[in-house]
Amino acid sequence: MFKAFRGVCLICLYIVGVAVSAAILELVAYPVLLKSTGCSSRDVLGFFSCGDGWVSQSIAIVLNLLALFSYAQTFTLSAASSPFGREFTILLYLFDVIFTLALAYPLLILFARKSGRRSS
């Protein structure tokens, strides 16, 4: 059970890592990225819209990962209701869970090493 939980936390850490690397790519190549993918910034919140189709939607999800993680923490900590609707609120809580599990993985590794040293 513990190994499965640790595996889920590791997968969440990889997802957050992809979000951070996508954010760095967005900062470095913002104008070129928008031109080459056909995406545009949708509104004040910084979300990207890339058109219809599954490829365009996949690109939009990757570009919006960091924004989704940051808004998820904000809505969870403030206990505010999302002005975007029920589905978007559920999505924000899902990203909050992913972020929390990603932060738990280094702690699991740290405590597993410390408890292993004590038992030896």
N, C-alpha and C positions, 0 to 999 in steps of 0.2 A: 504494500500500500504506500509506504514511504517513497519507494523508488518511482512509482507511478506519479505521485505528487511532485517529486523532484523533476521528473521528465516533463510534466506539464509546465512547471515553472521555467524550465530551460527553453521550451518552445516559445513561451511568452517573452523571455529575454531576447530571443532571436527576432521576434516581431518588433520589439521596441528598438533593437539594433538597426533593423531595416528602416524604421521610421526616422531615426536619427541620421542615418546615412542619406536617406532621401531628402531630409531637410538641409543637410550640408550641400547636396547637389543642387537643390533649389536656390540656395543663397549664392552659389558660385556661378551657376549658369541659368539664372532666371529668365532673361530675354530669349536666349537661344533655345532653352527648354520649351518655353511656351510656343515659339514659332514652329519648332520641329514636331511637336506632338499635336498641335492644333488646339491646345487648351487655353482657357482664359480664366482670369480671376472673376468669380461670380459676384461677390458682394463684399461688404466691409469686413466680414469675419475671416476672410482669407481663404475660403474654400475654392477649389478649382473645379471647373466643368470642362469635360473633354468631348462632349457629344454623345451620340447613341452608339450602340454596339458593345459587345463584351470586351473588346480590346481597349476601346476608349474608356469604358467604365473601370477596367482594371488599372489603367494608367491614373485615372482620377483617384481611385482608392489609395494608391501608393503615394501620390502627391498630397493627399489630405491626411495621411496617417498622423503626422506630428500635430496638426491642428485638432484632430479628434482626441488624441491623448491629452492635450492641454485643456481642452474644453471639458473633458470627462472629469478631470481632477477638480476643476472650478465648480461644476455643478454638484458634484458629490460633496465637496467640503462646505459649500454654502447652503446645501439642502434646498436649493431653489428649483422650481420647476422649469423645464426647458420651454422656451417660447416657440420651438420648432415642431412640436407635436409629440405624440406618444412614441412612435416608432424611433424617432431620432433620440429621444430620451433613453429608451432601452439600449440603443446603440452606444450612447455615451457611457452608460453603466457597464456595458460589456467591455469597452476600452479601459474603463477604470479598473475592472477586475484583471484584465490582461496586464496593465501597468503595475498593479499591486503584486501580482504573482511574479512578474519579472524582477521586482525589487526584492522579493522573498528568496529568490534563488541564491544570490551571493551569501545571504544570511544562513541558509540551509547548509551550504558548503562550509562556511566558517564554523558553525556550531558542530557539524559532523566531525570536522578535524579536531576541534578542541575536546569533544567527548571521546574520540578515539585515542587521544594522547593520555587522557586520565585513566582509561581502562587498561592501558598497556603497562 
